[in-house]
């Protein structure tokens, strides 16, 4: 088990994750994105033709960084963590994952429904954490 209760508590917060996949050129591709904790895995949703999806098909290894953000103007920061692991593709035909993720970050669920259904089909990506490193 990689995640303890304190790490799960951090990942349950609606923070922005910096998601990294590895491109076919060998360079990391890192983007900020919403996520949800499912058991000890992280799940994100993206377009089925996104660079993230293409990268995961070629190489499932990746990373997710969470935290390290300023809390106030007095140089106080949240703890930052780097999670290393592997991505796997999952379908999201009924918008189940994008709905859970959008509701987690949006108080206005009607607006969230309009937004994500307008985007069209989604692809869920599941990140299995193999290693957690505190970076701040």
C-alpha positions as CSV (number, residue, x, y, z in Angstrom):
1,X,0.0,0.0,0.0
2,X,1.5,3.3,-1.1
3,X,-1.1,5.7,0.2
4,X,-1.6,6.2,3.9
5,X,-4.6,8.0,5.4
6,X,-2.8,11.4,5.4
7,X,-2.0,11.1,1.6
8,X,-5.6,10.0,0.9
9,X,-6.8,13.1,2.8
10,X,-4.7,15.4,0.7
11,X,-5.8,13.7,-2.5
12,X,-9.5,14.0,-1.5
13,X,-9.1,17.8,-1.6
14,X,-10.2,19.5,-4.9
15,X,-6.7,20.5,-5.8
16,X,-5.3,20.8,-9.3
17,X,-3.1,17.9,-10.4
18,X,-0.2,18.3,-12.8
19,X,-0.5,15.2,-14.9
20,X,2.5,13.9,-16.8
21,X,2.5,11.4,-19.6
22,X,5.5,10.5,-21.8
23,X,5.4,11.5,-25.4
24,X,6.5,9.3,-28.3
25,X,9.5,11.7,-28.6
26,X,10.5,10.8,-25.1
27,X,9.6,14.2,-23.6
28,X,7.2,14.6,-20.7
29,X,3.8,16.2,-21.4
30,X,2.5,17.9,-18.3
31,X,-0.8,19.6,-18.0
32,X,-3.0,20.8,-15.1
33,X,-6.2,18.9,-14.7
34,X,-9.0,18.0,-12.3
35,X,-9.0,14.4,-10.9
36,X,-10.8,12.2,-8.4
37,X,-9.5,9.6,-6.0
38,X,-10.9,6.1,-6.6
39,X,-9.7,3.7,-3.9
40,X,-5.9,4.3,-4.1
41,X,-6.0,5.3,-7.8
42,X,-6.5,8.7,-9.4
43,X,-8.9,9.0,-12.3
44,X,-9.0,11.9,-14.9
45,X,-11.1,12.4,-17.9
46,X,-10.0,13.8,-21.2
47,X,-10.9,13.7,-24.9
48,X,-10.5,10.3,-26.6
49,X,-8.0,11.8,-29.1
50,X,-6.0,13.9,-26.6
51,X,-2.2,13.8,-26.5
52,X,-2.5,12.2,-23.0
53,X,-4.4,9.3,-24.5
54,X,-2.0,8.9,-27.4
55,X,0.9,9.0,-25.0
56,X,-0.6,6.4,-22.6
57,X,-1.2,4.0,-25.5
58,X,2.5,4.2,-26.4
59,X,3.9,4.3,-22.8
60,X,1.8,3.9,-19.6
61,X,4.4,5.3,-17.3
62,X,3.8,8.7,-15.8
63,X,3.5,11.0,-12.8
64,X,1.1,13.3,-11.0
65,X,2.1,16.2,-8.9
66,X,-0.4,17.6,-6.3
67,X,0.0,20.5,-3.9
68,X,2.8,22.9,-3.3
69,X,0.5,25.8,-3.9
70,X,0.5,29.0,-1.9
71,X,-2.0,29.1,0.9
72,X,-1.7,32.8,1.7
73,X,0.4,35.9,1.0
74,X,2.8,35.1,3.8
75,X,4.7,32.4,1.9
76,X,2.8,29.5,3.4
77,X,2.4,26.5,1.0
78,X,0.5,23.3,1.0
79,X,2.6,20.1,1.1
80,X,3.6,19.0,-2.4
81,X,3.7,15.4,-3.5
82,X,4.9,13.6,-6.6
83,X,3.3,10.3,-7.4
84,X,4.9,8.0,-9.9
85,X,3.0,5.1,-11.5
86,X,1.2,3.8,-14.6
87,X,-1.8,5.0,-16.6
88,X,-4.5,2.7,-18.0
89,X,-7.3,3.6,-20.4
90,X,-10.9,3.2,-19.3
91,X,-14.1,4.1,-21.1
92,X,-16.5,6.7,-19.9
93,X,-19.5,6.2,-22.2
94,X,-22.1,7.4,-19.8
95,X,-20.1,10.3,-18.5
96,X,-19.8,8.6,-15.1
97,X,-16.2,9.7,-14.4
98,X,-16.4,13.2,-15.9
99,X,-19.6,13.7,-13.9
100,X,-18.0,12.7,-10.6
101,X,-15.0,14.9,-11.3
102,X,-17.0,17.9,-12.4
103,X,-19.3,17.7,-9.4
104,X,-16.2,17.6,-7.2
105,X,-15.0,20.9,-8.5
106,X,-18.2,22.7,-9.4
107,X,-21.0,23.6,-6.9
108,X,-23.4,24.3,-9.7
109,X,-24.1,20.8,-11.0
110,X,-26.5,22.0,-13.7
111,X,-23.8,24.1,-15.2
112,X,-21.3,21.2,-14.8
113,X,-23.7,18.9,-16.7
114,X,-24.1,21.4,-19.6
115,X,-20.3,21.9,-19.8
116,X,-19.2,18.3,-19.9
117,X,-21.9,16.9,-22.1
118,X,-21.2,19.7,-24.6
119,X,-17.6,18.6,-24.8
120,X,-18.7,15.2,-26.2
121,X,-17.2,11.8,-25.5
122,X,-14.6,11.4,-22.8
123,X,-11.9,8.9,-22.1
124,X,-11.1,8.1,-18.5
125,X,-7.5,7.5,-17.5
126,X,-6.7,5.6,-14.3
127,X,-3.4,6.2,-12.6
128,X,-2.1,3.5,-10.3
129,X,0.3,4.9,-7.9
130,X,3.5,3.0,-7.3
131,X,5.5,5.6,-5.4
132,X,4.8,8.7,-3.4
133,X,7.5,11.4,-2.8
134,X,7.0,14.4,-0.6
135,X,8.6,17.3,-2.5
136,X,7.8,20.3,-0.2
